[in-house]
Amino acid sequence: MQRACLYCIAGSRFVFSPESRTVAGFWTVEAQPIALSSSASDSELGDAVVACLMASRQRVPTPPRDERLELSALLAACEARTWIALMRKATLVSIEKEGSRIRVVPYERQGPRRGYARLDAAAI
């Protein structure tokens, strides 16, 4: 499976973040996020999704524990100074590709300590 996360900052921007699955089985950010203005064209948005899905990999080395939460590139792309600030202003969906199937999964904010929770029942 390939996966990209889309952080939507209302009235401001879209930030696409490619994710890769580690050998330990969790998802991690490996590549630089792509930030686009909220006025980006459908073509630009589609190109960002494709680029992120192409950058997503399986069975990457598990990063050391202190690097798992390395969010500086994501925070900068979202124009947020902290995870708490990002949680306050961004909604999140993941775009997942397995074979020819594409699935969009919304997430619910659960606060800065718990992060976002997948809403698989609402996936399309």
Helices and strands as residue ranges (DSSP letters): E 2-9, E 13-21, E 27-29, E 34-37, H 42-55, G 65-67, H 72-77, H 83-89, E 90-98, E 101-109, E 116-118, G 120-122
